[in-house]
């Protein structure tokens, strides 16, 4: 029949044999891990909630901002960090003349960082980077703009986290508007998830 999908003969026979033997047939699918930062509110979440318009596809998939791990030695190129180097999420790299909504924070105070994970996966770590005082908030973020030593690192123990995770930490000393780059390193793939959050220390 036109439009009918047929398995290759050898695979059809193998599945039929397994079924007749009473065996459970498992079709392998790739493991997925997805999530977005909720505190401070990430750019991806601002797009999902409609707080920021003209975000492109990321408004439907804030949890999918995934790219190569190894940051900062490798990973997404400078200027493409917030989109994890994926052109589908390029609006996240647009600084919008510094007009992204920013979460108000206080230097040196405790703060609980949080994520929503729509598909948790084995985790190496969560790491948090922040821009230096004096960075240009109107230009896409680069490694030169960031303090390349994370101010907070949470060991994931190569375990699968719950669907909501919280990481208490102490905020570094900063002034004015800044950008926090949160990196969720996956343990059993070569990828990581990148989330950028705009913050204001006043």
Secondary structure, DSSP 4 states (H G I P E B T S, - for coil): -TT-----HHHHHHHHHHHHTTPPP--------EEEEEETTBHHHHHHTTSS---GGGGT-GGG-EEE--TTTSSSPTT-TTTTT-GGGGGGG--GGGTS--EE--TT-EEEEEEEEEE--EEEEEEEEEEPTT--TTS---GGGEEEEEEEEEEEEEEE--SEEEEEEEPPP--SEEEEEEEEEESSSSEEEEEEEEEE--
